[in-house]
Amino acid sequence: MTDYVIVTDNTADLPYSYYKEHGMEYTYLTYTMDGQSYGKNQELEFSDFYARMRNGSMPTTSQVNAEEAKEVFCPILEQGKDILYLAFSSGLSGTYNSVRLAAEELQEEYPERKIVVIDTLSASLGEGLLVDKAVELKEQGLSLEENAAWLEEHKLNLCHVFTVDDLFHLHRGGRVSKVAAVVGTMINLKPVLHVDNEGHLIPLKNVRGRKKSLSGLVSLMEEQIGEWKDKNTKIFISHGDCREDAEYVAKLVKEKFGYETFLINYVGATIGAHSGPGTIALFFWGDHR
């Protein structure tokens, strides 16, 4: 069986040590902040990034282009290995299409190699949880094709529910109107959102107060988890520089479902630029999104 390498984007928000540990590679969606561009191996500490956002800095982000994808792919192909790429949701970025085009061009240059590109329709540690499953399946001995088939069949079982602390950043990204952002902020409304089957961010409901928005994530989990309750071995939680809130959600999940294994990490700069400080996102496998 030909060996293959799993590749993803930095938007999976996994610790960089994870990629190294599992022999993976990743592409990088760059960002610009205060006139300075940041990319792979040259980025701000996440705490610094969010501190600057709190002080009014407004970062902008860029998708991966085809040439950048090729720079990651070519060394792998030249080693005689195939590639399974798990891409950031096409509903949120053009990265998937850029990578797909790069893969098609490289298939002509390396006809003996295989490159499979999956649109995860996921973001942050939701994408990361799918990547983690791909790694698990590979380590169980599944071929590239078998692994890709499982991921395609079950990627819509990957549930994302999240809340933000500041409606302004959602307004910047076109998710809520200016009036809704201003009024919601005045009366302390906190939106609860999810990622739908097309990979878009969709508001589900508004609740009043931070604690209710955090417990609301766990309530949604209870609604969506269904027959997957006993199939979740790890729960992933990402946060926009508010780890205590992430640990509070983990505590609620543990009390409700009994899960013991959690991965908690930052929402990275690429996604955090649009969701802002105070974001909390909960990811798990369920019957439906």
RAURFEN-V442979 format. One record per residue. PSI is psi in whole degrees, 0 to 359 (NA if undefined). OMEGA is omega in degrees with one decimal (none if undefined). Layout:
psi=PSI omega=OMEGA
psi=PSI omega=OMEGA
This chain:
psi=131 omega=178.6
psi=135 omega=177.3
psi=150 omega=176.3
psi=155 omega=-179.3
psi=133 omega=174.7
psi=129 omega=-179.2
psi=143 omega=176.6
psi=197 omega=179.1
psi=161 omega=173.8
psi=343 omega=178.2
psi=353 omega=173.4
psi=344 omega=173.8
psi=27 omega=171.7
psi=153 omega=175.0
psi=142 omega=-178.3
psi=333 omega=176.5
psi=333 omega=179.4
psi=316 omega=-178.9
psi=317 omega=-179.6
psi=315 omega=-177.7
psi=325 omega=-174.8
psi=15 omega=175.4
psi=38 omega=-176.7
psi=169 omega=170.9
psi=163 omega=177.0
psi=149 omega=171.0
psi=169 omega=-173.7
psi=123 omega=172.3
psi=113 omega=-172.8
psi=165 omega=175.2
psi=158 omega=177.9
psi=135 omega=-178.9
psi=129 omega=179.9
psi=40 omega=176.3
psi=0 omega=-179.2
psi=135 omega=177.6
psi=142 omega=-179.0
psi=142 omega=-179.4
psi=199 omega=-177.6
psi=131 omega=179.9
psi=10 omega=176.1
psi=82 omega=-177.4
psi=163 omega=177.6
psi=152 omega=165.9
psi=142 omega=-175.7
psi=324 omega=179.1
psi=322 omega=178.0
psi=317 omega=178.6
psi=311 omega=-177.3
psi=328 omega=175.9
psi=319 omega=178.0
psi=321 omega=177.0
psi=319 omega=179.4
psi=333 omega=179.4
psi=7 omega=172.1
psi=355 omega=177.8
psi=139 omega=-178.2
psi=98 omega=-178.5
psi=155 omega=172.3
psi=155 omega=-174.5
psi=160 omega=178.1
psi=143 omega=177.5
psi=165 omega=172.5
psi=135 omega=174.4
psi=171 omega=-173.9
psi=321 omega=-178.6
psi=322 omega=178.0
psi=322 omega=177.0
psi=319 omega=179.7
psi=324 omega=179.5
psi=329 omega=177.1
psi=321 omega=-173.9
psi=317 omega=-169.7
psi=314 omega=179.1
psi=327 omega=178.9
psi=313 omega=-179.4
psi=322 omega=-179.4
psi=340 omega=174.7
psi=1 omega=-179.3
psi=21 omega=-178.8
psi=152 omega=176.1
psi=174 omega=-174.3
psi=133 omega=169.1
psi=111 omega=-175.2
psi=127 omega=176.9
psi=113 omega=-169.5
psi=147 omega=170.8
psi=143 omega=-175.1
psi=129 omega=175.9
psi=344 omega=177.0
psi=352 omega=-177.5
psi=346 omega=-175.0
psi=155 omega=174.7
psi=4 omega=-176.5
psi=317 omega=-179.3
psi=314 omega=-178.6
psi=322 omega=177.5
psi=316 omega=-178.6
psi=321 omega=178.7
psi=318 omega=177.6
psi=318 omega=177.8
psi=318 omega=-179.6
psi=318 omega=179.4
psi=318 omega=179.6
psi=320 omega=-178.7
psi=333 omega=176.2
psi=327 omega=177.8
psi=324 omega=179.7
psi=330 omega=-178.3
psi=69 omega=-173.3
psi=340 omega=-179.2
psi=352 omega=-178.1
psi=160 omega=177.1
psi=136 omega=173.5
psi=115 omega=178.2
psi=125 omega=-178.8
psi=122 omega=-179.4
psi=129 omega=171.3
psi=106 omega=-174.9
psi=340 omega=-173.1
psi=31 omega=-174.5
psi=167 omega=-178.4
psi=158 omega=177.8
psi=219 omega=-176.5
psi=358 omega=167.4
psi=310 omega=171.2
psi=320 omega=179.6
psi=322 omega=179.3
psi=324 omega=176.0
psi=319 omega=176.2
psi=315 omega=-179.9
psi=322 omega=177.4
psi=319 omega=178.2
psi=319 omega=177.7
psi=316 omega=179.2
psi=314 omega=-179.0
psi=321 omega=177.0
psi=316 omega=-179.1
psi=339 omega=173.9
psi=352 omega=176.9
psi=8 omega=179.2
psi=142 omega=176.3
psi=168 omega=177.2
psi=314 omega=-177.3
psi=318 omega=179.5
psi=319 omega=179.2
psi=310 omega=-179.3
psi=321 omega=-179.3
psi=318 omega=179.0
psi=315 omega=-178.2
psi=317 omega=178.7
psi=321 omega=-177.7
psi=328 omega=-170.4
psi=3 omega=-174.4
psi=335 omega=178.3
psi=0 omega=169.2
psi=358 omega=-179.8
psi=109 omega=-172.2
psi=137 omega=177.0
psi=123 omega=170.2
psi=137 omega=-175.5
psi=165 omega=176.6
psi=158 omega=178.2
psi=157 omega=-177.8
psi=341 omega=-174.4
psi=113 omega=-177.9
psi=340 omega=-176.2
psi=319 omega=-177.3
psi=325 omega=175.0
psi=325 omega=175.5
psi=315 omega=177.8
psi=323 omega=-178.5
psi=6 omega=176.8
psi=13 omega=-177.0
psi=331 omega=175.5
psi=156 omega=179.8
psi=164 omega=178.3
psi=318 omega=-180.0
psi=315 omega=-179.6
psi=322 omega=-180.0
psi=315 omega=-178.2
psi=311 omega=-178.0
psi=317 omega=-179.8
psi=320 omega=178.9
psi=321 omega=-178.0
psi=323 omega=-175.9
psi=15 omega=173.9
psi=39 omega=175.1
psi=138 omega=177.1
psi=121 omega=-179.6
psi=145 omega=169.9
psi=128 omega=-173.4
psi=169 omega=172.1
psi=174 omega=173.1
psi=124 omega=-172.7
psi=187 omega=-175.7
psi=346 omega=175.7
psi=4 omega=177.2
psi=21 omega=178.4
psi=154 omega=173.0
psi=124 omega=-175.9
psi=124 omega=174.5
psi=137 omega=178.6
psi=315 omega=-178.6
psi=166 omega=173.7
psi=140 omega=174.9
psi=158 omega=-177.5
psi=116 omega=176.4
psi=148 omega=-175.9
psi=312 omega=-176.5
psi=320 omega=179.2
psi=325 omega=178.9
psi=324 omega=179.1
psi=315 omega=177.7
psi=333 omega=177.0
psi=330 omega=176.7
psi=318 omega=-178.5
psi=325 omega=175.9
psi=318 omega=177.1
psi=322 omega=176.8
psi=317 omega=-180.0
psi=325 omega=179.3
psi=327 omega=-169.8
psi=338 omega=-167.1
psi=320 omega=173.2
psi=231 omega=-175.3
psi=355 omega=179.5
psi=3 omega=-175.5
psi=317 omega=-177.3
psi=1 omega=-178.7
psi=349 omega=177.1
psi=119 omega=176.8
psi=339 omega=178.9
psi=142 omega=174.2
psi=132 omega=-178.8
psi=138 omega=178.3
psi=128 omega=175.6
psi=155 omega=-173.6
psi=149 omega=176.1
psi=71 omega=178.6
psi=48 omega=177.3
psi=62 omega=-172.5
psi=325 omega=-179.7
psi=321 omega=177.4
psi=322 omega=177.7
psi=319 omega=179.1
psi=328 omega=175.5
psi=317 omega=177.4
psi=318 omega=177.3
psi=319 omega=178.5
psi=316 omega=178.9
psi=319 omega=179.7
psi=317 omega=179.6
psi=318 omega=180.0
psi=322 omega=-176.3
psi=318 omega=-170.8
psi=345 omega=179.1
psi=7 omega=-179.9
psi=146 omega=-176.5
psi=336 omega=-171.1
psi=120 omega=-178.6
psi=144 omega=166.6
psi=119 omega=179.7
psi=128 omega=-179.9
psi=167 omega=177.5
psi=147 omega=157.5
psi=119 omega=-176.7
psi=172 omega=-173.6
psi=324 omega=-175.7
psi=314 omega=179.1
psi=323 omega=179.8
psi=333 omega=176.9
psi=333 omega=-176.8
psi=335 omega=-178.2
psi=332 omega=173.5
psi=171 omega=176.2
psi=149 omega=177.2
psi=2 omega=177.0
psi=139 omega=172.3
psi=128 omega=-178.3
psi=136 omega=-176.1
psi=132 omega=-174.4
psi=137 omega=-176.4
psi=167 omega=175.0
psi=136 omega=-178.6
psi=179 omega=-180.0
psi=325 omega=-176.8
psi=161 omega=176.8
psi=NA omega=none
